[in-house]
Amino acid sequence: MSGDQPLPGGEPVPEKTDEAVLGETPDIHGAYPRLTEDQTARLAEHGQRRSMAPNEVLIQEGERCETLFVVLSGTVAVVEDYGTPEERVLRVHGPGRFIGELGLLHGQVAFYTAVAREPGQVLAVSLDQLRHLVSQDSAIGDVVLRACLGRRALLVGQGAGFRIIGSRYSPDTRRLREFAIRNRLPHRWIDLETDEEAEELLRRFGVRPEETPLVIWRDTTLLRNPSNAELAQLIGLPSLPAGDRHGDVLIIGSGPAGLAAAVYAASEGLSTTVVEAMATGGQAGTSSRIENLLGFPAGISGAELTERAVLQADKFGARISLPVEATGLCSEDEDHYVVALADGSEIAARAVVLATGARYRRLQVPGIERLEGTSVHYSATAYEAQQCRTDPVAVVGGGNSAGQAVLFLGGFASKVHLLVRGPSLEAGMSRYLVDQVESHPRVEVMLHTEVTEAIGQEALEELDVVDNRTGGHRRLAVRGLFVFTGAEPHTEWLADTIALDSRGFVLTGPEAQEARAYPELWLARGRSCTTLETSLPGVFAVGDVRSGSVKRVASAAGEGAMAIHFVHRHLGYSAAPGTTGTPAATGGSDVSPRLRHQESAWLA
């Protein structure tokens, strides 16, 4: 390269090479990419160039992060516990690198401090400008999103962020850890039973062991046994607005089905709210790699797919709030449903989409409960894999999720035992996964095998397994157990409201309409129940929670998109908000022009 290229406004882009800056942290798995001059110039069209002095703080740990910084000259250090005796440098970035991670895209607080180590210049891009650019420019969007996801995984692996102090035997400790893990929140767990640091911290803060679990951040914030909502508020996860809670569509659940419904509803101009009890992405969000999803020939991790969908929904104006748990559903009037929430508040909408998914059944064997969250897991992401390091592990299950977990863990563990109680993999696993699993050099497939006991006090040491044909037992020396057994819906709160099948999944279409005590609702409406509609007109079910659904990411996303088509049909039978029109089906003309236009767009 012979010289610098100009930034908009005539200022030159500092010349960069592929050589690492002295003292700069090497790129790790694409988490610290160096932007090209063209990418920097495009970012400069949306940002402001500014100088930075030595020791100037660009991002402060614990404060909301609202700016992406691109280093043009000088170096920037990313530091944890800045200005305290525990201060440690996590990484150093030079020219061409950008400062920011996943929390930046979601408006969360920062889990680190970014401080100028040498004088220089940075390009500052606001959060709104960055979101717009990521959604519009696929090249920059891919670089930024993948780097942010990689950085978040590294922060989690480094034990950065807040600390959870609690006993492995405490259900509340497990609850907080699960919430943090599922939401990919950087944290470190300090076990009250085994970690010497726990006792010192309890003395420092004057807390008795029975008052745990605790959440401690930066030695300035202490929460005693906080709820998930309190922890979310500390981090800056999105919550429901305090104002008007009436809208067109309320989507309950944010797995692939719920997120797809949110994208299509919001993009069609419907006011759309999504509430999620645990974490965006659902079960798919915990998948290490999804390879059979149309359009991703090299596969995509569940975390990346989730973040892309969340950004897409946000771009169109959908509001996603968590942790918000729905506890009841009732009809407010002829045109609105009201959903009761666990915090005692309510939210109303003209149509409701149930996308609550299903949860993996917990393995019920002796010794397993005390090890859950430490060496027994119900997902297989980079976080769990780092805990196992290179130790041998076991995976229970015969479906696609188990197969994906086996292949992912095979890149870390020295040995992976796949335990399947049935006679073959083909019964529940896609052919492409069967071939990969059976040919993997570190994987041992054990058919007709079930776990009978988990052995270990502080961590899993062995599994006792039985051959269900012969009754013969065998001990497996493993340090981690990953469970992907059958799923069951969380629909207890709907049991007295809509029709469910014998296993608790939501009935839709003709089966729902024919359910006892519900046909008169459809006679009064003058129409039939649509394909994804439940026994209540205007309430739809999509994805894994729906009876008879195909448990695949692609089908869940397809159902979520298709449900919005049926939402438009339903809303076409109701007057627009604030009007008293006659249903379009009976020839009335006072139906919202916006709704009529949207339906015709869907049918085009």
Secondary structure, DSSP 8 states (H G I E B T S, - for coil): --S-EE-TTS-EE----SS--TT-----TTSS----HHHHHHHHTTSEEEEE-TT-EEE-TTSB--EEEEEEES-EEEEESTTSTT-EEEEEE-TT-EE--HHHHHT-B-SSEEEESS-EEEEEEEHHHHHHHHHH-HHHHHHHHHHHHHHHHHHHHTT-SEEEEE-TT-HHHHHHHHHHHHTT--EEEEETTT-HHHHHHHHHHT--GGG--EEEETTTEEEES--HHHHHHHHT-----SS--EEEEEEE--SHHHHHHHHHHHHTT--EEEE-SS-TTTTGGG-S-B-SSTT-TT-B-HHHHHHHHHHHHHHTT-EEE-S--EEEEEEEETTEEEEEETTS-EEEEEEEEE---EEE-----TT-GGGBTTTEES--SHHHHHHHTTS-EEEE-SSHHHHHHHHHHTTT-S-EEEE-SSS-STTTS-HHHHHHHHH-TTEEEE-SEEEEEEE-SSS--EEEEEETTT--EEEEE-SEEEE---EEE--GGGTTTS-B-TTS-B--HHHHHTSTT-HHHHHHHTS---TTB-SSTTEEE-GGGBTT---SHHHHHHHHHHHHHHHHHHHHTS--TT-----GGGT-S-S-HHHHHHHHHHH-
